[in-house]
Amino acid sequence: MGKRYFCDYCDRSFQDNLHNRKKHLNGVQHLRAKRAWYDLFRDAAAILQEEQTKKPCRKFLQTGQCDFGSNCRFSHMTEHDLEKLSAQVQGEQRLKELQQEGMDIPPGTIEDWLEKRAKRLSAAQSN
């Protein structure tokens, strides 16, 4: 039977020889799966910059679906999505600036802080 090669990106295996491996690694499916994997780890600033350069996808805006999916060369983000992403980028930049200035920033989100504050206030009112 021989050795088999398992591709983690594509979640498939095949007989391991030079021809098969080279054919797989240069294949469209593998390159798409590899790109999708690395896209999961991109920062918000890079995503925002890329999405702002793209034109909106007409098919996605009209029907809510696009036949090309993540491979579409047009943007599937609405104005609201772009605003949220822009706010996230600005928040990350402020956080980096504060950390560079030497301020001690506790981990967590504003929602966590508001929830803790509400619990403290309700506990203080009940006492």
JOTA-V220927 format. One record per backbone hydrogen bond with DSSP energy under -1.0 kcal/mol. CO is the residue of the C=O (numbers start at 0). NH is the residue of the N-H. E is the energy in kcal/mol with one decimal. If there is no record, write none. Layout:
# JOTA-V220927
co=CO nh=NH e=E
co=CO nh=NH e=E
This chain:
# JOTA-V220927
co=2 nh=15 e=-2.0
co=4 nh=13 e=-2.0
co=6 nh=10 e=-1.7
co=6 nh=11 e=-1.1
co=11 nh=6 e=-3.0
co=13 nh=4 e=-3.4
co=16 nh=20 e=-2.6
co=17 nh=21 e=-2.3
co=18 nh=22 e=-2.4
co=19 nh=23 e=-2.4
co=20 nh=24 e=-2.9
co=21 nh=25 e=-1.4
co=23 nh=26 e=-1.4
co=26 nh=30 e=-2.2
co=27 nh=31 e=-2.5
co=28 nh=32 e=-2.4
co=29 nh=33 e=-2.7
co=30 nh=34 e=-2.2
co=31 nh=35 e=-2.6
co=32 nh=36 e=-1.9
co=33 nh=37 e=-2.1
co=34 nh=38 e=-2.1
co=37 nh=40 e=-1.2
co=38 nh=41 e=-1.2
co=42 nh=46 e=-1.7
co=43 nh=47 e=-2.8
co=44 nh=48 e=-2.3
co=45 nh=49 e=-2.1
co=46 nh=50 e=-2.6
co=47 nh=51 e=-2.2
co=54 nh=74 e=-3.0
co=56 nh=60 e=-2.2
co=57 nh=61 e=-2.3
co=58 nh=62 e=-2.4
co=59 nh=63 e=-1.8
co=67 nh=70 e=-1.9
co=68 nh=71 e=-1.4
co=74 nh=56 e=-2.5
co=77 nh=81 e=-2.2
co=78 nh=82 e=-2.2
co=79 nh=83 e=-2.3
co=80 nh=84 e=-2.4
co=81 nh=85 e=-2.4
co=82 nh=86 e=-2.4
co=83 nh=87 e=-2.1
co=84 nh=88 e=-2.2
co=85 nh=89 e=-2.4
co=86 nh=90 e=-2.3
co=87 nh=91 e=-2.3
co=88 nh=92 e=-2.3
co=89 nh=93 e=-2.4
co=90 nh=94 e=-2.3
co=91 nh=95 e=-2.2
co=92 nh=96 e=-2.4
co=93 nh=97 e=-2.5
co=94 nh=98 e=-2.2
co=95 nh=99 e=-2.1
co=96 nh=100 e=-1.7
co=97 nh=102 e=-2.0
co=108 nh=112 e=-1.8
co=109 nh=113 e=-2.6
co=110 nh=114 e=-2.2
co=111 nh=115 e=-2.3
co=112 nh=116 e=-2.4
co=113 nh=117 e=-2.4
co=114 nh=118 e=-2.0
co=115 nh=119 e=-2.3
co=116 nh=120 e=-2.6
co=117 nh=121 e=-2.3
co=118 nh=122 e=-2.2
co=119 nh=123 e=-2.3
co=120 nh=124 e=-2.1
co=121 nh=125 e=-1.7
co=122 nh=126 e=-1.1
